[in-house]
Amino acid sequence: MKKINSIEEIINDYDNFIIDQWGVMHDGTFGYDHAFNSINILNSNNKNLFIISNSSKRSKTSIDRLPKLGFKKNSFLNTVTSGEMIWQLLKKKYLDDKNKKNCFHIFDEQKEDGLNFRDGLNFNFVEKVEESDLILACTPFLRLQPIDYVPLLEVAYKKEITMYCANPDFETVENNSKKNVFCMGAIGEIYKKMGGKVIIKGKPDVAIYTETTNQINLEKKRTVAIGDSLFHDIQGANNFEIDSVLVKSGIHKDLTQINNLIKNHQIVPTYIIDKFSI
């Protein structure tokens, strides 16, 4: 792991840059000034830019939000979310109109990717997990903490219900604060440790990297991923066999903690940088 102070230090080493959103480009509400500058410089150097996001939102929703965050849509060749990957999987897998499955949907009613996410999916949505055949986990229920999900998960485990997790992240940065908040991936991890089956298609799964970059003839030696999560961005890059940059201003801020995580989990980034800056 090499410490770098600027993306310019490695700009000539790569043609393709796969970039995470939350904690790297923006905080969910505002884009970072240093990220604007970095994107502009990479564009001016004719680099291929991609966004891979462990967001439960559909890809189109994330793309449409870019201008509101201060970014140009055409700065990026492609943007793919984990939510899109799960939506496409469910759309293809459950096509039978005569035998609709019952789906228990975990989502925050205040988020725009809640009820809208259901559009086009062929399910009967039910209010009780006891009545469900599968769980669609998008965003945590409002005001519930991870421990509050255990009774629900125990019922699901006894019924051998599969959870489709649209956001594999364990945590993310909260809007306009330094506090981290848990994501749906944390609940999925609890369910997995209980013995439940969890399906993810976002980072660190290789499928989302292949899907995002399939429109070009990708040379992996000339490709680098930039993100703030060791367990998702860096592990995903390692799984995809490309180099990576760990951004230290997002989820993992303490260098001692980062070094301990790297040692304990053997997830090693190629580079580490304070923030996604030029």
Secondary structure as UniProt FT lines:
FT   STRAND          2..3
FT   HELIX           7..9
FT   HELIX           11..13
FT   STRAND          16..19
FT   TURN            23..25
FT   HELIX           33..44
FT   TURN            45..46
FT   STRAND          48..53
FT   HELIX           59..69
FT   HELIX           73..75
FT   STRAND          78..81
FT   HELIX           82..93
FT   TURN            98..99
FT   STRAND          101..106
FT   TURN            109..110
FT   TURN            112..113
FT   HELIX           115..118
FT   TURN            119..120
FT   STRAND          123..126
FT   HELIX           129..131
FT   STRAND          134..137
FT   TURN            142..143
FT   HELIX           146..149
FT   HELIX           150..158
FT   TURN            159..160
FT   STRAND          162..165
FT   STRAND          171..173
FT   TURN            175..176
FT   STRAND          180..182
FT   HELIX           184..194
FT   STRAND          198..199
FT   TURN            203..204
FT   HELIX           206..213
FT   TURN            214..215
FT   HELIX           220..222
FT   STRAND          223..227
FT   HELIX           230..234
FT   HELIX           235..240
FT   STRAND          243..247
FT   TURN            248..249
FT   HELIX           255..265
FT   STRAND          271..273
//
